[in-house]
Amino acid sequence: MQAARVATDDGLFETWSLADGRFWLEGVPPGSIHLVVEADGFLPLAFTVELLPGMAPDLAFVLTPGKSPKGKRARGDDSVTVRAKRKPTGLTRYTLERETLRQVPGTFGDPLRAVQNLPGFNRAPYGLGVLLVRGTGPNDSSTFIDGHEIPLLYHFLAGPSVLAPDMLARIDYLPGNFSARYGRSIGGVLDVTTRRGDSDHWMGNADLDFFDAGLFAQGPIGEDTNVALAGRRSYIDAVIQGATSASGAEPSALLLPVYWDYQARVDHRLSPKQRLSALFFGSEDHFSLVGDPGGNGPDGGAEARLGFHRAKFDWDADFGKGTTLNISPVVGVDVSSVAADTITVDALVWEYALRADLSLRPVDTITVKTGLDLLGRYADLTAELPFRLPNYRPYPGGGFLDNEPQKISRDVAVHQLAAYGEATWAPADTGFSLTPGLRIDSFTASAEPKVMVDPRVNVRQKVADEVTLKAGAGVFSQPPTEFRLDEDLGNPDLTAEWADQYALGVEVQTDEATTLSAEVYYARRHDLVQRVDDVEITEDGPSPTRFDNVGLGRSYGFELMLRRETSKSSSGWISYSASRAEEKESPSAPWQRVFSDQTHHVVAVWTTKLPAGWSVGTRIQLVSGSPLTTYDGGVFNADTSGFDPIVPPDDGHSHQSLFHQVDLRVDKTWVGDAVDVTAYLDLINIENAHNPEFLQWDYRFREFAFVRGLPILPSLGLQAVLK
């Protein structure tokens, strides 16, 4: 029997049937999809399939002999509803649908901002774009684009993500105990899969709101080649300047932010079972401070720049019988700079990467995944400072009050190589699966490579048709950042930070579209890199250590989520997290709450579809206050000509008051024959709650005031979709 191609129409999920006609299409999340079945000598078949959580699907297709006109597909007349459940590759995975996430209130239609409302995320002040997962720091969790890590996910401050929403095909959020395929992270993982261009016809859309404008287009450029393009540019700087001019005020300084990003993806089918693709993407943020903030001197000005650019290529091959191979090289560059008065800092990081992922199915009950993960980063830093860095080796004895300028020029190369393997054993009709895995990482910044061995295991058991128990344990490692391994700025003898994680949970399918999940977890973090002031006197002079692996951390908690999948009328979820996260600077130091520790975190998100193209959504957040440090006044320091705070006997432990915020979103869609137009109003903090975010002290540490969070903030947007 001839092999047939079975795929979603965007090409994201694809497989080929075996000789007897059987096939497996794995990983498709619940929701509405367009399924395509193609084979040489037969009319293509395409129809809508509504995948609902539950049992595995059982579908049968019969193709009609013939050949359809070029560029056309036979369309099925019926909408088929089946039950499907994605096979897990980790303990807990939240797979999110782009269209649902675009309507989450308070996110301005950005799906990658909406994921921060899921269990395990700690709330960031002012909605800043940092990933704070289960009490870990912003550098402890990773974001992957098609399997490759990127340096940042969000634009400056509370800006949108660096990827256009329409370029996203799927978002997977793994708060812990993730697959051995992922590494270099001791927190959580956000895995984003980009979208292939449509193979039938050209389509696109344009977005416009208070902050930025974007364009998206996708379609075929030949019989076997598809393209998807997106770009966005902000105009906040023009809005600020226009509003300032209209008010007639003459401020002493203006902060003018600008951001832009781009993505271009090309997919080409080499043969029925081989595909090439290329993805070019990047982003840049630029801040300009025009004028003198003090208002009592000449215009100074300051600038900051942050960006990255990547070129990624993929070769995908399907060898049949469950064997697939993906080889993906990447090259790119990260750029950052700061210039203010007599201070200039420029950092440039060149990156190369290569992934090779192989999947095998030796027997029906076992799936094996293995691969290699190579990453190299060459970092170059140049700076000119109006002071000397303390304990900087070329300038021993320097201090922050020295007026002699200091020039710094450093470069460091870090090479990382990893190999991983995992196998999933799932005996038929048992509801049981066992996934042991092993990842071996190494990194080299000096002559001697350092090796990390991370064993992991996840197990699942269905105890009833609607109830599944799950458990997992594992070790997770991440190397230090490049400049912390530099001989003169850091410590080349630093080892990797690592964590051991444990979790136990349950999933309950209450009905076809509703799931309830609960999980308890415990994680310990070891060898955390901390700033130290150790200086060894040698024959060549002072030799400072600066950083050392002396820190420890721990976190534990309980997470609960009730989720309603997308339906014709409504969708949403309620999540609750109870957690505790602590760290200590050394084994002998006391435990202290981390800055992002929030004992209770409740988020409710709900969107309801109304007649005539209307929809209304709301988001409610209730979050325990983050830790604060208070002081018993200050004491004058003659060396610095300033005041040093006096820490009370209880170390000044306190916390902010309860954070509460209600957001609202209203959408209206007008459906046309060729173009759909959607207008939306997104309102953040509709009750204008005065939530404290920071504690601001006077220069003597005697009086303080809370700095409030975002006030009521509206955004009006418009989207036109060419079908």
C-alpha positions in Angstrom: 0.0 0.0 0.0 1.2 3.5 -0.9 2.2 5.8 2.0 0.0 8.8 2.7 0.9 12.1 4.3 -1.2 13.2 7.2 -0.7 16.7 8.6 -2.3 19.8 9.9 -2.7 22.4 7.1 0.0 24.7 8.6 2.5 21.8 8.4 3.4 22.0 12.1 2.3 18.4 12.8 3.1 15.9 10.1 3.5 12.1 9.7 3.5 9.4 7.0 1.4 6.2 7.1 3.1 2.8 7.4 2.7 0.1 4.8 -0.5 -1.2 6.3 -2.0 2.3 6.4 -1.6 2.9 10.2 -0.2 6.3 11.3 0.4 8.3 14.5 0.1 12.1 14.6 1.5 13.0 18.0 1.6 16.3 19.9 -1.5 18.0 18.5 -3.1 20.0 21.3 -6.8 20.0 21.9 -8.8 22.5 19.8 -10.0 23.1 16.3 -7.5 22.0 13.6 -7.5 21.6 9.8 -6.3 18.2 8.9 -4.9 17.3 5.4 -4.4 13.8 3.9 -2.4 13.5 0.7 -1.0 10.7 -1.5 0.2 10.6 -5.1 -2.5 9.6 -7.5 -5.3 10.5 -5.1 -7.4 13.6 -4.5 -6.3 15.5 -1.4 -8.7 15.4 1.5 -9.0 18.3 4.0 -11.5 19.0 6.7 -12.0 20.5 10.2 -11.3 18.3 13.2 -12.3 19.4 16.7 -9.9 17.7 19.1 -11.2 17.4 22.6 -9.2 16.1 25.7 -9.9 12.5 26.6 -9.2 9.2 24.8 -6.8 8.7 21.9 -8.4 9.3 18.4 -9.3 6.5 16.1 -9.8 7.9 12.6 -10.1 6.2 9.2 -9.6 7.9 5.8 -10.6 6.8 2.3 -9.0 8.7 -0.6 -10.5 9.1 -4.0 -8.2 8.3 -7.0 -7.5 11.3 -9.2 -5.6 14.6 -9.2 -7.0 17.9 -8.2 -6.1 21.2 -10.0 -2.8 22.8 -8.9 -3.2 24.7 -5.6 -6.6 23.3 -4.9 -7.7 20.8 -2.3 -10.8 18.7 -1.9 -12.7 19.9 1.2 -14.7 17.7 3.4 -18.2 18.8 4.1 -18.4 17.5 7.6 -16.8 18.7 10.9 -15.5 15.7 12.8 -15.2 15.6 16.6 -12.8 13.2 18.2 -11.2 12.7 21.6 -7.4 13.2 21.9 -4.8 13.5 24.5 -1.2 14.6 23.9 1.4 12.1 25.0 3.4 13.7 27.8 7.2 14.0 27.6 7.6 15.7 31.0 5.8 15.8 34.3 3.7 18.9 33.7 3.2 20.7 30.4 0.7 23.5 29.7 0.1 23.6 25.9 -1.5 26.9 24.9 -3.6 27.9 21.9 -2.6 31.2 20.2 -6.1 32.5 19.5 -7.3 31.9 23.1 -4.2 33.6 24.6 -4.6 36.7 22.3 -7.8 37.5 24.1 -6.5 37.4 27.7 -7.2 40.8 29.3 -4.3 42.9 30.4 -1.9 41.5 27.9 -2.7 43.7 24.9 -3.2 40.6 22.7 0.2 39.1 23.3 0.1 35.3 23.8 3.6 35.2 25.4 2.5 37.6 28.1 -0.6 35.6 28.8 1.5 32.6 29.9 2.5 34.5 33.0 -1.0 33.8 34.4 -0.3 30.1 34.7 0.6 28.2 37.9 4.2 28.5 39.0 4.8 32.0 37.7 5.6 34.7 40.3 4.2 38.1 39.5 6.9 40.6 38.2 6.5 44.2 39.3 4.9 46.5 36.7 4.4 43.5 34.5 8.1 43.5 33.6 9.0 40.8 31.1 11.0 38.4 33.2 10.4 34.8 33.8 10.2 34.1 37.6 9.2 30.4 37.9 8.8 28.7 41.3 11.0 31.1 43.2 14.0 31.0 40.8 15.7 34.1 39.4 15.1 35.7 36.0 18.2 34.0 34.5 17.3 30.5 35.8 14.5 29.8 33.3 14.9 29.5 29.5 12.9 30.4 26.4 13.4 28.2 23.3 12.3 29.1 19.8 12.0 25.9 17.7 14.4 24.2 20.1 17.0 26.9 20.4 17.4 29.3 23.3 17.1 33.1 22.9 18.6 35.7 25.2 15.4 37.6 25.9 11.6 37.2 25.3 10.2 40.6 26.0 11.0 44.1 24.9 12.2 46.7 27.4 10.2 47.2 30.6 6.6 46.0 30.2 6.7 45.8 26.4 5.4 43.0 24.2 7.2 39.8 23.4 9.8 39.8 20.6 7.8 37.5 18.4 4.7 38.5 16.5 1.6 36.6 17.8 0.8 35.3 14.3 4.2 33.7 14.0 3.4 31.4 16.9 2.0 28.0 16.3 2.2 26.6 19.8 3.5 27.5 23.3 4.6 24.9 25.8 5.2 25.9 29.4 7.0 23.5 31.6 7.4 24.8 35.2 9.8 21.9 36.3 10.8 18.3 35.8 11.1 18.8 32.1 12.4 16.4 29.4 16.1 15.7 29.0 15.9 17.4 25.6 16.0 20.7 27.5 19.1 21.8 29.5 21.1 24.8 30.8 18.2 25.8 33.2 17.4 25.1 36.8 14.0 26.9 36.7 11.3 26.4 34.1 11.1 26.2 30.3 9.0 28.1 27.8 9.2 26.3 24.4 7.8 28.3 21.4 7.1 26.7 18.1 6.9 29.0 15.1 4.3 28.8 12.3 4.8 27.6 8.8 3.3 29.5 5.9 0.0 28.5 4.4 0.4 26.2 1.4 -2.9 27.1 -0.3 -3.1 30.9 -0.7 -1.7 34.2 0.6 -3.2 35.8 3.7 -2.2 38.3 6.3 -3.2 41.0 8.7 -2.2 44.4 10.1 -2.3 45.4 13.8 -2.4 48.9 15.2 -2.7 50.0 18.9 -1.6 52.8 21.2 2.0 51.5 21.4 3.0 49.9 18.1 2.0 48.7 14.6 2.7 45.3 13.0 2.2 43.4 9.7 2.0 39.7 9.0 1.7 37.7 5.8 2.0 34.1 4.8 1.5 32.0 1.7 3.1 29.9 -1.1 5.8 31.0 -3.5 5.7 27.9 -5.7 4.3 24.4 -5.4 6.6 23.3 -2.7 7.7 26.5 -0.9 5.8 28.5 1.8 6.7 31.8 3.4 5.7 33.6 6.6 6.7 37.2 7.3 6.1 39.5 10.3 7.4 42.8 11.5 6.6 45.4 14.2 7.7 48.9 15.2 6.7 51.0 18.2 5.9 54.7 18.2 5.8 55.3 21.9 8.6 57.9 21.5 6.4 59.9 19.0 3.4 59.7 21.3 5.4 61.0 24.3 6.9 63.9 22.3 3.5 64.7 20.8 1.8 64.7 24.2 4.5 66.8 25.7 4.2 69.4 23.0 0.4 69.5 23.2 0.5 70.0 27.0 2.8 73.1 26.6 5.0 71.8 29.4 8.8 72.0 29.2 10.2 69.0 31.0 13.8 68.9 32.0 14.2 65.4 30.5 12.3 63.0 28.3 12.7 59.2 28.3 12.0 58.0 24.7 11.7 54.2 24.2 11.7 52.5 20.8 11.5 48.8 19.9 11.1 46.8 16.8 11.3 43.1 15.8 11.1 41.0 12.7 10.6 37.3 11.7 10.8 35.6 8.3 10.3 31.8 7.8 10.7 29.9 4.6 9.7 26.2 4.2 10.6 24.0 1.2 9.6 20.5 0.7 12.5 18.5 -0.9 10.5 15.3 -1.2 7.4 13.8 0.4 9.4 12.9 3.5 12.1 15.6 3.6 11.8 19.3 4.3 14.1 22.3 4.6 13.3 25.5 6.5 15.0 28.7 7.4 14.0 31.2 10.1 15.5 34.7 10.4 14.4 36.7 13.4 15.6 39.4 15.8 14.6 42.4 17.9 16.1 45.6 19.2 15.2 48.1 22.0 16.6 51.6 22.3 16.2 54.1 25.1 17.1 57.7 24.8 17.1 60.1 27.8 17.0 63.6 26.3 17.8 66.6 28.5 19.0 66.9 32.2 16.9 65.0 34.7 17.9 67.4 37.4 16.8 70.4 35.5 19.8 72.5 36.7 22.4 71.9 34.1 23.1 71.6 30.4 21.4 68.8 28.4 23.3 65.6 29.0 21.5 62.7 27.5 21.9 58.9 27.8 21.3 56.0 25.6 20.8 52.3 26.1 20.5 49.5 23.4 19.6 45.9 23.7 19.0 43.4 20.8 19.7 40.1 19.2 19.6 38.6 15.7 19.4 34.9 14.7 19.5 32.8 11.5 18.2 29.2 12.0 18.0 26.4 9.5 16.3 23.0 9.7 16.4 19.7 7.8 13.6 17.3 8.7 13.5 13.8 7.5 11.0 11.0 8.1 12.5 7.5 7.5 9.2 5.7 8.2 8.3 3.3 11.0 8.4 6.1 13.6 11.9 7.2 12.8 12.4 11.0 12.3 15.5 13.2 12.3 16.0 16.9 12.7 19.3 18.8 12.2 19.2 22.5 13.0 22.2 24.9 13.0 22.0 28.5 14.2 24.2 31.6 14.0 23.5 34.9 15.7 24.7 37.9 17.6 23.6 39.7 20.8 24.3 43.4 21.2 24.0 45.7 24.2 25.4 49.2 25.0 25.0 52.0 27.5 26.3 55.6 27.0 25.8 58.3 29.6 28.0 61.3 30.2 31.5 59.8 30.7 30.3 56.2 30.9 30.3 53.9 27.9 29.8 50.2 27.9 29.5 48.0 24.8 29.0 44.2 24.8 28.9 42.0 21.7 28.3 38.2 21.9 28.6 36.0 18.8 26.8 32.7 19.0 26.7 29.4 17.1 24.6 26.4 17.9 23.7 23.0 16.4 21.0 20.6 17.4 20.4 17.0 16.1 17.3 15.3 17.4 16.5 11.7 16.5 13.2 9.9 17.4 12.8 6.1 17.1 10.0 3.7 17.7 11.6 0.3 17.9 8.4 -1.3 19.1 4.8 0.0 19.4 5.2 0.4 23.2 8.6 2.2 23.3 9.6 5.6 21.9 13.3 6.6 22.1 14.5 10.2 21.7 18.1 11.2 21.6 20.3 14.0 20.3 23.2 16.4 20.5 23.1 20.0 21.6 26.1 22.2 20.8 26.3 25.9 21.8 29.2 28.3 21.6 29.3 32.0 22.7 32.2 34.5 22.2 31.7 37.6 24.3 33.5 40.9 23.8 33.3 43.7 26.3 34.7 47.2 26.1 34.0 50.0 28.6 35.2 53.4 29.8 34.4 54.3 33.3 35.1 57.5 35.3 36.2 55.3 38.3 38.1 52.2 39.0 36.4 48.9 39.7 37.3 47.6 43.2 39.7 44.7 43.2 40.0 44.7 39.4 43.3 42.9 38.8 44.9 45.3 36.3 44.2 48.2 38.7 44.8 46.8 42.3 43.5 48.9 45.1 41.1 50.9 43.0 37.8 52.2 44.5 34.6 53.7 43.2 35.6 57.2 44.3 38.7 57.4 42.2 38.4 60.0 39.5 41.0 58.4 37.1 39.1 57.0 34.1 39.4 53.3 33.6 39.3 51.5 30.3 38.2 47.8 30.2 38.6 45.5 27.3 37.8 41.8 27.9 36.7 38.8 25.8 35.8 35.3 26.8 34.7 32.2 24.9 32.5 29.5 26.3 31.8 26.3 24.4 29.1 23.9 25.6 28.3 20.4 24.4 25.5 18.2 25.5 24.1 14.7 24.7 20.7 13.5 25.9 18.6 10.4 25.6 15.2 9.3 27.0 12.8 6.5 26.4 9.1 6.3 27.0 7.6 2.9 27.8 3.8 2.8 27.5 2.4 -0.7 27.6 -0.9 -1.0 25.7 -4.1 -0.7 27.6 -2.5 -0.1 30.9 -2.6 3.7 31.2 1.0 3.5 32.5 4.0 5.3 31.1 7.6 5.5 32.3 10.1 8.0 30.9 13.7 7.8 32.2 16.2 10.2 30.7 19.8 11.3 31.0 21.5 14.5 29.9 25.2 15.0 30.0 26.4 18.7 29.7 29.8 20.2 29.5 31.2 23.7 29.3 34.7 25.0 28.6 35.9 28.5 29.4 39.5 27.6 30.3 41.7 24.6 29.7 39.7 22.2 31.8 36.1 21.3 30.8 33.5 20.9 33.4 30.9 18.1 33.1 27.4 17.8 34.5 25.4 14.6 34.6 21.6 15.1 35.0 19.5 11.9 35.4 15.7 12.4 35.2 12.6 10.3 35.4 8.8 10.8 35.0 6.1 8.3 35.5 2.3 8.5 34.9 -0.5 6.0 35.8 -4.1 6.3 34.8 -6.1 5.0 37.7 -9.5 5.7 36.1 -10.8 6.9 32.8 -10.8 10.5 34.1 -7.9 10.4 36.6 -4.1 10.2 36.1 -1.5 10.2 38.7 2.0 11.5 37.9 5.4 11.8 39.6 8.9 13.0 38.7 12.4 13.6 39.9 15.5 14.8 38.3 18.7 16.9 38.3 19.0 20.1 36.3 22.2 22.2 35.7 23.2 25.5 34.2 26.6 27.0 33.6 27.6 30.5 34.8 27.3 33.5 32.4 30.2 34.3 30.2 31.7 37.3 32.0 31.5 35.6 35.4 34.0 33.1 33.9 36.4 35.8 32.8 39.8 35.8 34.6 39.8 39.5 35.4 36.1 40.2 35.9 34.9 36.9 37.4 36.2 33.5 38.4 37.3 31.0 35.7 37.1 28.2 38.3 33.3 28.5 38.7 31.3 25.3 38.4 27.7 24.8 37.2 24.7 25.7 39.4 22.4 22.7 39.8 19.1 21.7 41.3 17.3 18.5 42.2 13.5 18.7 41.7 10.7 16.4 43.0 7.0 16.6 42.2 3.8 14.6 42.6 0.5 15.4 41.0 -2.9 14.4 39.7 -4.9 15.3 36.6 -8.7 14.9 36.4 -10.8 15.2 33.2 -14.1 16.4 34.6 -15.8 16.5 31.2 -14.8 16.7 27.5 -13.5 20.3 27.7 -12.6 20.7 31.4 -9.5 19.6 33.3 -8.4 19.9 36.9 -4.7 19.5 37.8 -2.9 19.7 41.1 0.7 19.3 41.9 3.1 19.6 44.9 6.8 20.1 44.3 10.1 20.5 46.2 13.3 21.8 44.7 16.8 22.4 46.1 19.4 24.6 44.4 23.1 24.1 44.9 26.4 25.8 44.1 24.6 29.1 43.3 27.1 31.8 42.2 27.4 34.6 44.7 29.4 37.8 44.9 32.3 37.5 47.3 35.0 39.9 48.4 37.9 37.4 49.0 41.3 38.7 47.9 44.5 36.6 48.0 47.8 38.4 48.1 50.3 36.8 45.7 53.7 37.7 44.3 52.0 39.4 41.4 49.8 41.5 43.8 46.2 41.1 44.9 44.2 38.3 43.3 40.4 38.7 44.0 37.9 35.9 43.7 34.8 38.1 43.1 32.4 35.2 42.5 32.1 31.7 44.0 29.7 28.7 44.1 28.7 29.2 47.8 24.9 29.9 47.6 22.0 27.6 48.3 18.3 27.8 47.6 15.1 25.9 48.1 11.5 26.2 47.1 8.4 24.2 47.7 4.7 24.7 47.0 1.3 23.5 45.8 -0.3 24.4 42.4 -3.8 24.0 41.3 -5.4 24.8 37.9 -9.0 24.4 36.6 -9.0 24.9 32.9 -11.8 25.1 30.3 -10.7 24.5 26.8 -11.8 26.7 23.9 -15.5 26.1 23.1 -18.1 27.9 21.0 -19.1 30.1 24.0 -16.3 30.5 26.5 -12.9 29.5 27.7 -10.5 30.3 30.6 -8.9 29.0 33.7 -8.4 29.6 37.4 -4.9 29.0 38.8 -3.7 29.0 42.4 -0.1 28.7 43.7 1.0 28.5 47.3 4.8 28.6 47.6 7.8 29.5 49.6 11.3 30.3 48.1 14.4 31.0 50.1 18.1 31.4 49.5 21.2 31.9 51.6 24.5 33.5 50.5 26.7 30.8 52.0 26.2 27.5 53.9 26.6 29.3 57.3 24.3 32.2 56.4 20.6 32.2 57.5 17.8 31.4 55.0 16.1 34.5 53.5 13.1 34.9 51.3 14.0 35.6 47.6 12.8 38.9 46.2 10.1 37.3 44.1 8.7 35.0 46.9 4.9 35.3 47.0 3.0 33.0 49.3 -0.3 33.0 47.6 -1.0 33.7 43.9 -4.5 33.5 42.4 -5.4 34.3 38.8 -8.8 33.9 37.1 -9.1 34.4 33.4 -12.3 34.1 31.5 -13.5 35.0 28.0 -17.1 34.8 26.8 -18.2 34.9 23.2 -21.4 36.9 22.6 -23.6 37.3 19.5 -22.8 39.6 16.6 -19.1 39.1 16.9 -18.7 40.5 20.4 -16.6 38.9 23.2 -15.8 40.1 26.7 -13.0 38.9 29.0 -11.8 39.6 32.5 -8.7 38.8 34.5 -8.5 39.0 38.3 -5.3 38.8 40.2 -4.7 38.4 44.0 -1.1 38.0 45.0 0.6 38.1 48.4 3.0 40.9 48.9 6.7 40.4 48.0 9.4 40.7 50.7 10.6 44.1 51.8 13.6 45.2 53.9 13.2 48.0 56.4 15.8 50.0 58.3 16.3 51.7 61.6 17.7 54.9 60.1 21.1 55.6 58.7 24.7 56.5 59.8 26.9 58.9 57.9 29.9 57.3 56.1 32.8 59.8 55.6 34.5 57.6 53.0 31.5 57.8 50.7 30.0 61.1 51.8 26.7 59.4 52.2 24.5 57.4 54.6 24.6 53.7 55.2 21.4 52.0 56.4 21.1 50.5 59.9 19.7 47.0 59.6 17.4 46.1 62.6 18.0 42.9 64.7 15.3 41.0 62.8 17.1 41.9 59.5 14.3 44.2 58.5 12.0 41.4 57.3 8.6 42.7 56.1 6.4 42.4 53.1 4.2 44.4 50.8 0.4 44.5 51.2 -1.9 42.3 49.1 -1.7 43.0 45.3 -5.1 43.0 43.6 -5.9 44.0 40.1 -8.9 43.6 37.7 -8.4 43.9 33.9 -11.1 44.0 31.2 -11.1 43.3 27.5 -13.8 43.9 24.9 -13.5 42.6 21.3 -15.8 43.3 18.3 -15.3 41.5 15.0 -16.8 42.3 11.6 -16.7 39.4 9.2 -16.4 40.1 5.5 -16.0 38.0 2.4 -12.3 38.8 2.1 -11.3 40.8 5.2 -12.2 40.4 8.9 -11.8 43.5 11.1 -11.5 43.3 14.9 -11.4 46.2 17.3 -10.6 45.8 20.9 -10.3 47.8 24.1 -7.9 46.4 26.7 -8.1 48.0 30.2 -5.5 47.3 32.8 -6.4 47.9 36.5 -9.9 49.1 35.9 -10.4 49.8 39.6 -7.2 52.0 39.6 -5.9 50.1 42.6 -2.9 51.7 44.3 -0.7 48.6 44.6 2.7 49.2 46.1 5.7 47.9 44.1 8.8 49.3 45.8 9.9 51.0 49.0 11.6 54.4 48.4 13.8 55.7 51.3 15.2 59.2 51.8 19.0 59.6 51.7 19.2 59.3 55.5 17.1 56.1 55.7 14.7 57.8 58.1 11.5 58.1 56.0 10.1 56.0 53.3 7.2 56.0 50.8 5.7 53.2 48.6 6.1 53.5 44.9 2.7 52.5 43.4 2.2 50.1 40.5 0.5 50.8 37.2 -2.6 53.0 37.3 -5.6 52.4 35.1 -4.1 52.0 31.6 -6.2 51.7 28.4 -5.2 50.4 25.0 -7.4 50.6 21.9 -6.4 48.3 19.0 -7.5 47.4 15.5 -6.7 44.3 13.5 -7.5 43.7 9.8 -7.2 40.1 8.6 -7.0 39.3 4.9 -8.4 35.8 4.5 
